[in-house]
Amino acid sequence: MYKILYLDDEEVNLRLFKNIFRRDFEIFLANSAKEGLDFLENNNVDVVITDQMMPNMTGVELLEKINERFESIPPNRLILSGYSSNEDIEKAYKHYRLFRFISKPWNYEELKELIFKAIQQRYER
């Protein structure tokens, strides 16, 4: 089963995501960028999905840290957010291997399909 790390500072979003996708993927949760980076120190995942607007570090800044610290993390990175500046997202695509930006609210089938496409792209490289 493919492994996903999902980061969001809102507990309700974390629980919702895990409940909806638990049959499709092995889901790991982090409620801060620091917790997510700590998790990645000792664990491999197939996809990283992060919220953009979090305290202490944005999702784009998190992707930058992942690029710096974890070269083995595949370029299967999604930002799932209700807000982001175009400049930040363009920077994430260009420099931090963002696969897709998904606006909230998201649709289960569409997001599931995007996650599988991100994973498939990894294995086509």
Rosetta blueprint (number, residue, H / E / L):
1 M L
2 Y L
3 K E
4 I E
5 L E
6 Y E
7 L E
8 D L
9 D L
10 E L
11 E H
12 V H
13 N H
14 L H
15 R H
16 L H
17 F H
18 K H
19 N H
20 I H
21 F H
22 R L
23 R L
24 D L
25 F L
26 E E
27 I E
28 F E
29 L E
30 A E
31 N L
32 S L
33 A H
34 K H
35 E H
36 G H
37 L H
38 D H
39 F H
40 L H
41 E H
42 N H
43 N L
44 N L
45 V L
46 D L
47 V E
48 V E
49 I E
50 T E
51 D L
52 Q L
53 M L
54 M L
55 P L
56 N L
57 M L
58 T L
59 G H
60 V H
61 E H
62 L H
63 L H
64 E H
65 K H
66 I H
67 N H
68 E H
69 R H
70 F L
71 E L
72 S L
73 I L
74 P L
75 P L
76 N L
77 R E
78 L E
79 I E
80 L E
81 S E
82 G L
83 Y L
84 S L
85 S L
86 N H
87 E H
88 D H
89 I H
90 E H
91 K H
92 A H
93 Y H
94 K H
95 H H
96 Y L
97 R L
98 L E
99 F E
100 R E
101 F E
102 I E
103 S E
104 K L
105 P L
106 W L
107 N L
108 Y H
109 E H
110 E H
111 L H
112 K H
113 E H
114 L H
115 I H
116 F H
117 K H
118 A H
119 I H
120 Q H
121 Q H
122 R H
123 Y H
124 E H
125 R L
